[in-house]
Amino acid sequence: MTIHIPFDNSYAALPEGFYSRTLPTPVAAPSLIAVNRELAAILKIDLPKDDTELARTFSGNVVPEGAAPLAQLYAGHQFGQFNPQLGDGRAILLGETIGQDGVRRDIQLKGSGPTPYSRRGDGRAWLGPVLREYVVSEAMHALGVPTTRALAAVRTGEDVIRETMLPGAVLTRVAASHIRVGTFQIFAARRDGAALEQLYDYTVQRHYPDATDPGDLLQKVIDRQATLVAHWLSLGFIHGVMNTDNCTLSGETIDYGPCAFMDAYDPQTVFSSIDRFGRYGYTSQADMIVWNMAQLATALLPLMPDPEAAVEQFTEQVHAMPALIQSEYERRFAAKIGISDPRPGDKELVTDLLTRMHANSADFTNTFRALSDGTARDQFTDPAAFDAWATGWKSRLGDEPDPQALMRRTNPAVIPRNHRMEQMIAAAVAGDDAPFHRLNAVLAHPFADNPEAEDLRRPPTPSEVVPATFCGT
Ligand SMILES: Nc1ncnc2c1ncn2[C@@H]1O[C@H](COP(=O)(O)OP(=O)(O)OP(=O)(O)O)[C@@H](O)[C@H]1O
């Protein structure tokens, strides 16, 4: 019995120039690690109980009826360098479904074998990044951040060669779409106006049906990306590889390769081992998303009736983005300290707290969470530094209706801490998936007090600190 997925494919109806039809390459011995039944229900997929069947489908060994497997074409700026052709080198879009909520979503296998865009890669993924993406993308969803999601993870029963031999795995990723800034860039770079027009029409229809013209589409994407990055900042999230091929038109977070949440607050934090110049560090993310939107603007320009004249308008739109991010950042951080309706002076209150947190190596997540239970001073090496700040803060909160409730739904108790992710991956490589399942279960309720998960709230001890996150694809 094969799994029935109610496909309703639209990308495959675009001309072949947008993708290559490619089948997944079967693997030796697929075994199921996890399947996300809640998400499957949203997608209207009726999952069998049988793990063997699930593993066969979500490894790519069996292609479900109605799928139209393809690898998507795109380009992208990687660390500032334009690569004129990338494309899914190890991912295959099976197709789309229209979910219970009426939303169209992609179902994609990642690590399912080579495609025409694999270049020198093997088309595969190893277990570590698959589990990392599964846990962090689902945690982000539970935190309320727009993101791609994880439907399944499967061991392939084959090793992949990285620096050493590592167990292979396939992730089934679900996304509002996989249209990236780089998808527009490839056709703009090729001066293929017809393809650009088709992609524009497709994107508008799929994501922004009320967009009136390319400038309006640009603005809508800018708005979503500004909100998204401010949301990341408010959670101490560092994406780590904000290349234009990892920047979606839908406004969802995509690609959890070298991402991490920071522990002690330090605005200069950079995690990714491949980010040697700190291009995508915590604070730089606000600049980098503007840079990415400038690349989108450039790619959309040829669609304007008078591109020369549109340069000025698009430039203004991009230049206005930092203020959008800033105001969203201020709103989110005000909420983190219990302020629902920010007014002049609140910004300085937040900055003052952050400065003191930095000086005291206070844990980002735990300090904000502790504001609502009265223990925040314990997070500071010099608790008097907190007390000095708290006097002004408490008097400001006098005007707020219910600051405790606001803080408790804004400041998570638990996040996927990097050292826990590394421990979880090491356990899974050794054959123990219990830490993976436990992280998923706890992170599904990040704003709840969960006495049984206290250990997952603790920052790393010095020996547990993970200084760099290896992309280690
Ligand atoms: N093992 C591999 N084999 C073939 N291509 C690869 C491999 N690893 C990465 N690539 C390709 O290199 C490019 C950049 O990789 P990156 O790590 O940003 O993407 P990814 O994690 O594979 O995919 P996505 O951006 O869809 O999450 C992508 O085009 C990707 O398909």
The ligand as an SDF file (V2000), in Angstrom:
LIG
                    3D

 31 33  0  0  0  0  0  0  0  0999 V2000
   25.6040   17.3130   -0.9610 N   0  0  0  0  0  0  0  0  0  0  0  0
   25.1790   18.1220   -1.9250 C   0  0  0  0  0  0  0  0  0  0  0  0
   25.0360   17.6640   -3.1760 N   0  0  0  0  0  0  0  0  0  0  0  0
   24.6170   18.4610   -4.1710 C   0  0  0  0  0  0  0  0  0  0  0  0
   24.3170   19.7620   -4.0180 N   0  0  0  0  0  0  0  0  0  0  0  0
   24.4470   20.2850   -2.7850 C   0  0  0  0  0  0  0  0  0  0  0  0
   24.8850   19.4990   -1.6760 C   0  0  0  0  0  0  0  0  0  0  0  0
   24.9290   20.3090   -0.5930 N   0  0  0  0  0  0  0  0  0  0  0  0
   24.5020   21.5330   -0.9860 C   0  0  0  0  0  0  0  0  0  0  0  0
   24.2230   21.5170   -2.3120 N   0  0  0  0  0  0  0  0  0  0  0  0
   23.7310   22.6480   -3.1180 C   0  0  0  0  0  0  0  0  0  0  0  0
   24.5280   23.7860   -2.8530 O   0  0  0  0  0  0  0  0  0  0  0  0
   23.7140   24.9490   -2.8010 C   0  0  0  0  0  0  0  0  0  0  0  0
   23.8950   25.6880   -1.5010 C   0  0  0  0  0  0  0  0  0  0  0  0
   23.7020   24.8050   -0.4270 O   0  0  0  0  0  0  0  0  0  0  0  0
   22.9130   25.1710    0.8860 P   0  0  0  0  0  0  0  0  0  0  0  0
   23.5390   24.3830    1.9760 O   0  0  0  0  0  0  0  0  0  0  0  0
   22.7090   26.6300    1.0250 O   0  0  0  0  0  0  0  0  0  0  0  0
   21.4780   24.5830    0.5210 O   0  0  0  0  0  0  0  0  0  0  0  0
   20.7610   23.3340    1.0530 P   0  0  0  0  0  0  0  0  0  0  0  0
   20.8060   23.2850    2.5170 O   0  0  0  0  0  0  0  0  0  0  0  0
   21.2040   22.1170    0.3410 O   0  0  0  0  0  0  0  0  0  0  0  0
   19.3200   23.6200    0.5050 O   0  0  0  0  0  0  0  0  0  0  0  0
   18.1810   24.6370    0.8730 P   0  0  0  0  0  0  0  0  0  0  0  0
   18.6780   26.0240    0.5970 O   0  0  0  0  0  0  0  0  0  0  0  0
   17.1460   24.2080   -0.0980 O   0  0  0  0  0  0  0  0  0  0  0  0
   17.8200   24.3920    2.2980 O   0  0  0  0  0  0  0  0  0  0  0  0
   22.2820   24.4940   -3.0500 C   0  0  0  0  0  0  0  0  0  0  0  0
   22.0230   24.7030   -4.4040 O   0  0  0  0  0  0  0  0  0  0  0  0
   22.3320   23.0340   -2.7220 C   0  0  0  0  0  0  0  0  0  0  0  0
   21.3670   22.2950   -3.4450 O   0  0  0  0  0  0  0  0  0  0  0  0
  1  2  1  0
  2  3  1  0
  2  7  2  0
  3  4  2  0
  4  5  1  0
  5  6  2  0
  6  7  1  0
  6 10  1  0
  7  8  1  0
  8  9  2  0
  9 10  1  0
 10 11  1  0
 11 12  1  0
 11 30  1  0
 12 13  1  0
 13 14  1  0
 13 28  1  0
 14 15  1  0
 15 16  1  0
 16 17  2  0
 16 18  1  0
 16 19  1  0
 19 20  1  0
 20 21  2  0
 20 22  1  0
 20 23  1  0
 23 24  1  0
 24 25  2  0
 24 26  1  0
 24 27  1  0
 28 29  1  0
 28 30  1  0
 30 31  1  0
M  END
$$$$
